[in-house]
Amino acid sequence: MQIEPYNADQLDAVVRLSLRTWTPVFDSIQNVIDPDVYRELYPDDWQLSQPAAVEAVCAAEDTHVWIALDTGSITGFVAVKLDTETRMGEIYMVAVDPDFQGRGIGSVLTQFALDWMNEVGMSVAMVETGGDPGHASARHTYEKLGFGLLPIARYFKKL
């Protein structure tokens, strides 16, 4: 596996990968949140809105994106945002193709991002993920790499 900078020609592959990766995550979210709230958050189905979110992240000038390649295929990606004033880097988005999960690619991408943040002068790294079952493997990866949890309660109510 190798990691290289993302380029715009890879957008379709990254979007397809993210939709495949996050299907079980969104299924999990749907199972743990109030159905009315879920419909408000994703009124047109998350699979219709998520491509635009990934496209925006990949195109943002303030975001750095890398892809993981295995035998020429994109197996994952990571997106990082930096706040140079606070010297905090954020792993903003990370995904590993379901066919390649369980091989350490998420850990390698996350560690790559951490090393890069350190090289460019960040002193703190942050990543945000869900507490639902669909995000369990992400939490495991971050904890394995030394991230500490800041418990935050976020409540939703349909109005």
Secondary structure, DSSP 8 states (H G I E B T S, - for coil): -EEEE--GGGHHHHHHHHHHHHHHHHHHHHHHS-HHHHHHHSTT-HHHHHHHHHHHHHH-TTEEEEEEEETTEEEEEEEEEEETTTTEEEEEEEEE-GGGTTSSHHHHHHHHHHHHHHHTT--EEEE---SSGGGHHHHHHHHHTT-------------
